[in-house]
Amino acid sequence: MAKGEASSAGGRLAAAGAPDPDATALDPAGTEACRSPRLLFTNLGGEKRFASIVAKRLESLGALTQGDRRAGPSLSAFNYDSTYGKKALTMMYRGILEQDGLPIVPLGCTENQASLQEFITKAKAALVSVGIIRDAIMCDGKNGGKLTGLAPDIQNRLFDLFTSILDIVIQNARNEGQLDSGIIDIKAKSVKMKESPKTVHVDSLSGASTVLFTFTVDRGVTWESANAILEERQKDGAGSSDGGFYESRREWMGQRHFLLAFEGSTKGMYRVIRPAVGEASREMPLVELKSKYRKVSSIDKIGNGWQEEYDASSKQCMHGPKCKLGSYCTVGRRLQEINILGGLILPVWGIVEKALAKQVRQIHKRIRVVRLETTSDNQRIVGLMIPNAAVESVLEGY
């Protein structure tokens, strides 16, 4: 690997693997400054499979990394050998065998049926060549390791298709409130403490307290900021021909929505910024971007639409004024009130579970551990997220 490539890959993937030769040696007495391991791999699809093996092993360390404020991004992004990974792999194989439809257009294809059929024919032949399928019967729906034996071109296209399907599977699990992603980092343009923390419980033996923190979070990006981001990338020569502002092809609640997209860390993947919620947590494949949105060159049209969406999202969710959850719904809302229960948690765990079980939305029924940092004084808080609709039930339980 070239020096420049290694540096770039290392910057993108803050996981674990080969030790950094420049890192300070581990101090056996104190571990004040330990090595900073990084996992490096090229853009060959199969190498992500080997990264998955390392990620799965390191995830088993669990508490050693999840609770550490110095820990990098969650390794779940690299662990493909999970329940979601196996489901995505099966969906891909069944799509190639034409037993089910593919949930996304593969890289390099268009919505034209001939283009898609050509890919399926090549993919099917490739899977037969490594023994994954025989005579239109899927023989190996659990192990994706055999994909590493394919030629680079089809290998990359299949791994790209697999990871795109995996993104959809994970997003669906997240929407249904079934995704367990460990500690969730809440990031926003502005995070402020709304009021003084409330002590809701004090342990009689230890004297330790359980505290309810309430924060006001602004996730939005103004039109001026979005335009500045695009201009900065174009000035640095980092922009591609597909980067820029996009408008949704379909209306949602009587309105079209806008976003800014620019190339991400992987070829064919794009980072997405929206007026109401800022940058998305996952990158969007170019084929998905173009199928759902169309690029707009009119600055006036984009500017007006962007600002309208930014302003409207401060008061209501994306479902509009008639949303059945009313002020409790935060989907697509720019300004949010976030409640975090911190301090001593175990004695009140049962009360929190009962309060969450009464919630309407599935995502609010799950216990979620979150971490945030205030933007003004950099105060870090880790605790359980309590939905607004559940705060009263939690307080009544004490």
Order of alpha helices (4+ residues) and beta strands (2+ residues): alpha-alpha-alpha-alpha-alpha-beta-beta-alpha-beta-beta-beta-beta-alpha-beta-beta-beta-beta-beta-alpha-beta-alpha-beta-alpha-beta-beta-alpha
